[in-house]
Amino acid sequence: MRVDQWPLRDLLRPVDPLLGAMGRRYGAFMWTVRHGSPDLLADFGRWRAVRAAFDARRRVPAYRRFLADHGVTDADIATLRLPETDKDNYIRRFTIDERCVGGALPTSKVAIDESSGSTGVPYNWVRSLDERSTSHTFVSHFARYCFGDEPFITINAFSMGAWATGVNMGIALQHNGVVKNTGPDIDKILHTLDFLGPHRTYLVCGYPPFLKLLIDTAAERSFPLEKFRLMGLVGGEGMSEGLRDYLSARFQPVHSGFGATDLEIGIAGETPTTVAIRQAARSDPELRAALFGDDPRLPMMFHYNPLSHYVETNDRGELVFTICRLELLSPRIRYNVHDAGGIATFAEVKDRIRAAGRDPAEFFEDTPVRLPFLWIYGRKDSTVSVMGANIYPEDVEQALYDEPELAAVTTSFCIGLVDEADGGVRPSFSFEVREGATDELRSTFAARITERIRSSNADFRTALEEHRASVLPDVRLYPAGAGPFAQDAGRIKQARIISVAVR
């Protein structure tokens, strides 16, 4: 009998201490993912999720009451037939103390992170010292895997303060070398590069649009960014392959990580393998459909650690997460951040690539890990719909970066709906530009962006043909900090969806 066919219950008894350490011990974890069966890894992950659910019911008053209200039995927990938790039914319902282990917020060794408030209301999330240490280890080893062991200086340009990413990213990457936490301050970053010189290697971390702004500002100031060896680590929001192309003119490589303040940083990360697959799917519709289905968007694609995060999809195509480790101060069991996406095993992705007529060796020949895959389109509600056509921020971003001349003058963008005088609505695309927002430039944006989206989004193309007057986008240009972009200065992330505007 093969080891991955052993009864799971009997197999886990003697190695439970090892499994408990794997979330923190990189060597043991990497040995498992390189040499162990992916099926065995998945079984261990599921078992750890079950264990976390039982532990949360026993130690967390809010979760115990939540399960009791839903009539959940031991058998339901053992099979993970559990109701989903989210902000509405769990976080808002129970106090922060009730959601903590032991029913009280400890008085020491606790950090409080605040979400960005991009959904309208910022939330507070408590984390123990142990769980933060584990997240730091994940991020550190992800960076080492993607960017190598060569000494580099990290410039941490994520927003500093109460938000989860900035401070924790700085702490995590101190394990890899020298860190300067500049925050998103271009003057400080350029001064740092100038002071330390181009003979060093730098890893610049930040939100994807900020790295673009850094490139554009350096060019405006004639700062010789091209003389520096720069790598990019981005996160906090999605990144189109068009934006990666733009950033790659100065940053090589550019990788993205996935996390959510509701959960934790470092849940998943891009690797050279996931990037190669996504870039191939960008230009191969058959491969994209085989991998991700019929959604017209190209999702972000990551590897994740199934021993630390048990990930499922529900019948609405949303990702549901269970953090499997027991050191969490406020456990998250089957928690739904309402990100649309999917998951697949290592073997399933290889089979889908083969079904699309491609050779899996094109992507997997040199990969040392056999972790499962996770892909994310974005928040389920990040869309505007007109005449049956869904238009996503990703559509506009990819269209923008397919037009390098327009991307070069654009700082930000957002989409929404605009009310017409006759009571109808039309999609609205707004762009923040650094140079004169002239009628001529607006006309260029309207023609080129609309055509790019028409060619890539089949629903929009059909709606435009059938209901042109109602679907033709209302394109507007604004100078820096004006119109819908006036509030961006107070946000750590740029808003991509705006409320209905009156024409």
Buried (B, 14 or more C-beta within 10 A) or exposed (E): EEEBEEEEEEBBEEEEEEBBEBBBEBEBBBEBBEEBBBBBBBBBBBBBBBBBBBBBBEBBBBBBBBBEEEEBEEEBBEEBEBBBBBBEBBBEBBEBBBBBBEBEBEEEEBBEBBBBBBBEEEBEBBBBBBBBBBBBBBBBBBBBBBBEEEEBBBBBBBBBEBBBBBBBBBBBBBBBBBBBBBBBEBEBBBEBBEEBEBEEBBBBBBBBBBBBBBBBBBBEEEBEBEEBEBBBBBBBBBBBBBBBBBBEEBBEBBBBBBBBBBBBBBBBBBBBBBBBBBBBBBEBEEBBBBBBEEBBBBBBBBBBBBBBBBBBBEEEBBBBBBBBBBBBBBBBBBBBBBBBBBBBBBEBBBBBBEEBEBEBEEBBEEBEBBBBBBBBBBBBEBBBEBBEBBBBBBBBBBBBBBBEEBBBBBBBBBBBBBBBEEEBBBBBBBBBBBEEBEEEBBEBBBEBBBEBBBEBBEBBBBBBEEBEEBBBBBBBBBBBEEBBBEEBEEEBBBBBBBEEBEE
